[in-house]
């Protein structure tokens, strides 16, 4: 199964994140971005190359290609739209500042995520804030479920997933979120986290196992409550 | 809650980048090349000021040491300082290898040369002489260190400490190469504590000081 195929659209309900999280992590991973495999060029790659080459208008296209995923990532991490907007702006400014030293052929997406993550970490340190993942912000997508039990189930599942993710070691959580929620390949996540592909696989797999075990408990308890 | 950025953010960001012009790629390349030239020129100037000294060493021994350590310095610079083909720099393992293996490679190369000139294994160096060479290596490495730091300024969002350590290692290795042209002490202890130890020390310094410049940080104020 392709890792990208397992990712969610950015507006997917939180419960869907939980359900999709059960997709097998141990499946063969695409190693896009490694030296042995030529990575397909994305819109962001083309736009950045043009921007670095002097085409000022290409920055708008670069923004369009990167901002939805980056903003989704920052919003999920901060749970604060204003902070996410501020961090997205800073990330795009850093990319702009690197215009004159952009390396032709380099991948833009993992680089952009790495910048966003660094700025996010700095922001957290500066503000001494704890990211709380359990604010229970219900996603409107859940409203499509019309049965009250399903609503309760989905809500519990979403909260439980967030709780479990929040309890995971930071390295596991970061690997899991970048791959499962942000749709990065393992190779890209490894670049963002500054580690090896094998380490990211292991971290994501451990996170997945923790999540599966915890969600398995929840599922059986909910099944037991149903008539 | 929508996870899409608000429509007005795009125009705000585009306005912001218009207010912050970036030098052209050619201008930046010129500046980086100038930094490297000045960095190495300062190293050679320091050598000229102190003056190369052979002491009681055979010229072939000195040449062999310099040519044994020179490729190590070049390799450390290539693997630890240059970013390669990724905007995130070379793989972590490469930089870890630079920091950990360079001192080992330097000692191994010295040992190889010393096998050919076993008489050079003995000298009258003291702890004070070790410290003098430590200080000289650190002093000589300032030029390359500043140059490499300028080359990698604000470029590493992931592992700036590791990149800083690799930069420190590479800079100190160049200084250690030059020091062979000055220092007449050749024993294993002096080589280890006077010439290779500062490479490790500068890696530590780089991981703290250089890392701050190499890191991508939020602009404040």
Interface residues (C-beta under 8 A of the other chain):
Chain A: X10 X11 X52 X54 X59 X60 X63 X64 X67 X68 X71 X72 X75 X76 X81 X84 X85 X88 X89 X90 X92 X93 X94 X96 X97 X98 X99 X100 X101 X102 X103 X105 X106 X107 X108 X110 X111 X114 X115 X117 X118 X119 X122 X123 X126 X137 X139 X140 X191 X192 X193 X194 X195 X196
Chain B: X1 X2 X3 X4 X5 X6 X9 X10 X12 X13 X14 X16 X17 X20 X22 X23 X24 X25 X27 X28 X83 X84 X85 X86 X87 X88 X91 X92 X93 X154 X155 X157 X158 X159 X162 X215 X216 X217 X218 X219
